[in-house]
Amino acid sequence: MNPHTTENTIKSFIRTRIEESGAKGAIIGLSGGIDSSVTAYLTTGAIGRENVLGILLPVQDLTPKEDLNDAIDVVNRLGIAHKTIEIGDLVHAFSGTIPDYDLDSVAVNGNLTARIRMCVLYYYANLMNRLVVGTSNRTELLLGYATKYGDAGVDVEPIGDLYKTEVFELAGFLGIPKHVIEKPPSARLWAGQTDEGELGMRYTDIDHILKLLIDYELSVEEIVAQGISEADVLHLADLVRASEHKRSTPPLAAIRS
């Protein structure tokens, strides 16, 4: 990856998409993590800080203070407007209304939190005639490591063709704060959750296998022949296959041929 070319390509993409849509700017959910920080830097560089609104959506007792501080640091460095909206009451309103809400179903409840965040982002996007700019990377999208109609519910995905390891590389090139780059990636959807812990592999290994599997279209057997764990390859291949529905529009019953 050529970081300079990649930066310019993504900025051009953001600028063109917003201009073509007739929107007046961008809404970005800021988590204090590397993906949203890189996206904020690129979007601000593409359309100007006056046209970007960063929205922080913490959940009380779940979102670490460190993440809020990191997100505010990015906001201050870029000089963009921002809002901090604590959504714990919204989450509790849902949990208190759903009769079968299960406190032990942490993944399901985490998806609900992600969808609540999407609703807030789109409220401001509609209110201000702006686009919701997504922050998912290629690794996450290929593995389905995103909530359908949650953090995957966006208008554009500027870094969606960059593997996670490439996002790290671009972050260093853009001058993202070191403490953001070095922080273990986490969606913070439940206590103690980390991306690599949930996926069971390091991003460096995941991206290496995905490139061989997707970009070079090698078979499982060909990848294993390179000394890579068959269990790891099959695990990732299964995730890619099972999450196809997240990368496609909902299927229609074909009435008209």
C-alpha positions as CSV (number, residue, x, y, z in Angstrom):
1,M,0.0,0.0,0.0
2,N,1.2,3.5,-0.9
3,P,-0.1,5.6,2.0
4,H,0.1,8.9,0.1
5,T,-1.9,7.5,-2.9
6,T,-4.3,5.8,-0.6
7,E,-5.0,9.0,1.4
8,N,-5.7,10.9,-1.8
9,T,-7.9,8.2,-3.3
10,I,-10.0,8.0,-0.2
11,K,-10.3,11.8,0.2
12,S,-11.4,12.0,-3.4
13,F,-14.0,9.3,-2.9
14,I,-15.5,11.0,0.2
15,R,-15.6,14.4,-1.6
16,T,-17.2,12.9,-4.7
17,R,-19.8,10.9,-2.8
18,I,-20.9,13.9,-0.7
19,E,-21.1,16.2,-3.7
20,E,-23.1,13.7,-5.8
21,S,-25.6,13.1,-3.0
22,G,-26.2,16.8,-2.5
23,A,-25.4,16.5,1.2
24,K,-23.9,19.3,3.2
25,G,-21.3,17.4,5.1
26,A,-20.6,14.3,7.1
27,I,-21.6,12.6,10.4
28,I,-19.1,10.3,12.0
29,G,-19.5,8.2,15.1
30,L,-16.2,8.6,17.1
31,S,-15.3,5.8,19.5
32,G,-11.7,6.8,20.3
33,G,-10.5,3.8,18.3
34,I,-8.1,3.7,15.3
35,D,-10.8,3.1,12.6
36,S,-13.0,6.1,13.5
37,S,-10.0,8.3,14.1
38,V,-8.5,7.5,10.6
39,T,-11.9,8.1,9.0
40,A,-12.3,11.4,10.8
41,Y,-8.8,12.6,9.6
42,L,-9.5,11.6,6.0
43,T,-13.0,13.1,6.0
44,T,-11.9,16.4,7.5
45,G,-9.1,16.5,5.0
46,A,-11.5,15.8,2.2
47,I,-14.3,18.3,2.9
48,G,-13.1,20.7,5.6
49,R,-13.5,20.7,9.3
50,E,-16.6,23.0,9.2
51,N,-18.5,20.2,7.4
52,V,-17.7,17.3,9.8
53,L,-19.6,16.5,13.0
54,G,-18.2,13.9,15.3
55,I,-20.6,12.2,17.6
56,L,-19.5,10.3,20.7
57,L,-22.0,7.7,21.9
58,P,-20.8,6.3,25.2
59,V,-22.7,3.9,27.5
60,Q,-22.3,4.6,31.2
61,D,-20.3,2.0,33.1
62,L,-19.3,0.3,29.8
63,T,-17.4,2.9,27.7
64,P,-13.9,3.5,29.3
65,K,-13.0,7.1,30.1
66,E,-9.8,6.5,28.1
67,D,-11.9,6.0,24.9
68,L,-13.8,9.3,25.5
69,N,-10.5,11.1,26.1
70,D,-9.0,9.7,22.9
71,A,-12.0,10.7,20.9
72,I,-12.0,14.2,22.3
73,D,-8.2,14.4,21.5
74,V,-8.9,13.6,17.9
75,V,-11.7,16.2,17.8
76,N,-9.5,18.9,19.2
77,R,-6.6,18.0,16.9
78,L,-8.9,18.2,13.8
79,G,-10.9,21.2,15.1
80,I,-14.2,19.6,14.2
81,A,-17.6,20.1,16.0
82,H,-18.7,17.3,18.2
83,K,-21.5,16.1,20.5
84,T,-21.3,13.6,23.3
85,I,-24.6,11.8,23.8
86,E,-24.7,9.2,26.6
87,I,-27.1,6.4,25.3
88,G,-27.3,4.3,28.5
89,D,-30.9,5.5,29.1
90,L,-31.8,4.4,25.5
91,V,-30.3,1.0,26.1
92,H,-32.2,0.7,29.4
93,A,-35.4,1.8,27.8
94,F,-35.1,-1.0,25.2
95,S,-34.1,-3.6,27.7
96,G,-37.0,-2.6,30.0
97,T,-39.5,-2.7,27.1
98,I,-38.5,-6.1,25.5
99,P,-40.2,-8.8,27.6
100,D,-37.6,-11.5,26.7
101,Y,-34.5,-9.3,27.2
102,D,-31.8,-11.6,28.3
103,L,-28.9,-10.0,30.3
104,D,-26.7,-13.1,29.5
105,S,-27.0,-12.7,25.7
106,V,-24.1,-10.2,25.6
107,A,-23.5,-10.4,21.8
108,V,-27.2,-9.9,21.0
109,N,-27.4,-7.0,23.5
110,G,-24.2,-5.6,22.0
111,N,-25.9,-5.6,18.6
112,L,-28.8,-3.7,20.0
113,T,-26.4,-1.0,21.4
114,A,-24.8,-0.7,17.9
115,R,-28.2,-0.2,16.3
116,I,-29.2,2.4,18.8
117,R,-26.0,4.3,17.9
118,M,-26.9,4.0,14.2
119,C,-30.3,5.6,14.9
120,V,-28.7,8.6,16.7
121,L,-26.2,9.1,13.9
122,Y,-29.0,9.0,11.2
123,Y,-31.1,11.4,13.2
124,Y,-28.4,14.0,12.9
125,A,-27.7,13.1,9.3
126,N,-31.3,13.7,8.4
127,L,-31.6,16.8,10.5
128,M,-28.5,18.4,9.0
129,N,-28.7,16.9,5.5
130,R,-25.4,15.0,5.8
131,L,-24.1,11.5,5.1
132,V,-23.3,9.0,7.7
133,V,-19.6,8.1,7.1
134,G,-18.8,4.5,8.1
135,T,-15.7,3.4,9.9
136,S,-15.5,-0.3,9.1
137,N,-12.4,-1.8,7.5
138,R,-12.0,-4.6,4.9
139,T,-11.1,-7.2,7.5
140,E,-14.3,-6.5,9.5
141,L,-16.5,-6.4,6.5
142,L,-15.2,-9.7,5.1
143,L,-15.6,-11.5,8.4
144,G,-19.0,-10.0,9.1
145,Y,-17.5,-8.4,12.2
146,A,-20.0,-5.6,12.1
147,T,-23.6,-5.3,13.2
148,K,-26.1,-5.3,10.4
149,Y,-28.0,-2.0,10.5
150,G,-25.8,-1.0,13.3
151,D,-22.2,0.1,12.7
152,A,-22.6,-1.4,9.2
153,G,-25.6,0.9,8.6
154,V,-23.9,3.8,6.9
155,D,-23.9,5.7,3.6
156,V,-20.3,5.3,2.6
157,E,-17.3,3.2,3.9
158,P,-14.1,5.2,3.1
159,I,-11.7,2.6,4.6
160,G,-13.8,-0.4,3.7
161,D,-11.2,-1.6,1.2
162,L,-8.3,-1.4,3.7
163,Y,-7.3,-4.4,5.8
164,K,-7.0,-3.7,9.5
165,T,-3.2,-3.9,9.3
166,E,-3.3,-1.3,6.4
167,V,-5.4,1.0,8.6
168,F,-2.7,0.8,11.2
169,E,-0.1,1.7,8.5
170,L,-2.2,4.6,7.2
171,A,-2.8,5.8,10.8
172,G,0.9,6.3,11.3
173,F,1.2,8.1,8.0
174,L,-1.6,10.5,8.9
175,G,-0.2,11.3,12.3
176,I,-2.9,9.7,14.4
177,P,-2.0,9.9,18.1
178,K,0.2,7.0,19.2
179,H,-1.9,6.1,22.2
180,V,-4.9,5.5,19.8
181,I,-2.8,3.4,17.4
182,E,-1.4,1.2,20.2
183,K,-4.7,0.6,22.0
184,P,-6.1,-2.9,21.6
185,P,-9.0,-2.7,19.1
186,S,-12.4,-3.2,20.7
187,A,-16.0,-2.4,19.8
188,R,-16.7,-2.0,23.6
189,L,-20.1,-3.7,23.2
190,W,-19.6,-5.6,26.5
191,A,-17.2,-5.5,29.3
192,G,-13.7,-6.9,28.5
193,Q,-14.5,-7.4,24.8
194,T,-11.6,-7.1,22.4
195,D,-11.6,-7.7,18.6
196,E,-8.7,-10.2,18.6
197,G,-10.0,-11.9,21.7
198,E,-13.4,-12.5,20.1
199,L,-12.0,-13.5,16.7
200,G,-9.4,-15.8,18.4
201,M,-6.5,-14.6,16.2
202,R,-4.2,-11.6,15.7
203,Y,-5.0,-9.2,13.0
204,T,-1.7,-9.8,11.3
205,D,-2.5,-13.5,10.9
206,I,-6.1,-12.8,10.0
207,D,-5.2,-10.3,7.2
208,H,-2.5,-12.6,5.8
209,I,-4.9,-15.5,5.4
210,L,-7.7,-13.3,4.0
211,K,-5.4,-11.8,1.4
212,L,-4.5,-15.4,0.2
213,L,-8.1,-16.5,0.4
214,I,-9.8,-13.5,-1.1
215,D,-7.3,-11.4,-3.1
216,Y,-5.2,-14.3,-4.5
217,E,-8.1,-16.7,-4.6
218,L,-6.1,-19.6,-3.2
219,S,-7.8,-22.7,-2.0
220,V,-7.7,-23.8,1.6
221,E,-5.3,-26.6,0.6
222,E,-3.0,-24.2,-1.1
223,I,-2.9,-21.9,1.9
224,V,-2.3,-24.8,4.3
225,A,0.5,-26.0,2.1
226,Q,2.3,-22.7,3.0
227,G,2.5,-23.9,6.7
228,I,-0.7,-22.1,7.9
229,S,-3.0,-23.8,10.3
230,E,-5.9,-25.5,8.5
231,A,-8.2,-24.8,11.5
232,D,-7.5,-21.0,11.2
233,V,-8.0,-21.0,7.5
234,L,-11.3,-22.9,7.7
235,H,-12.5,-20.7,10.6
236,L,-12.0,-17.5,8.5
237,A,-13.4,-19.1,5.4
238,D,-16.5,-20.0,7.3
239,L,-16.9,-16.5,8.7
240,V,-16.6,-15.0,5.2
241,R,-19.2,-17.4,3.8
242,A,-21.6,-17.0,6.7
243,S,-21.5,-13.2,6.6
244,E,-22.2,-12.8,2.9
245,H,-25.7,-11.4,3.7
246,K,-24.1,-8.5,5.5
247,R,-22.3,-7.4,2.3
248,S,-25.4,-7.6,0.1
249,T,-28.7,-5.8,-0.2
250,P,-31.7,-7.9,1.0
251,P,-32.7,-10.4,-1.6
252,L,-35.9,-10.0,-3.5
253,A,-38.3,-12.6,-4.7
254,A,-37.8,-12.5,-8.5
255,I,-41.2,-11.7,-10.0
256,R,-40.0,-10.0,-13.2
257,S,-37.5,-11.9,-15.3
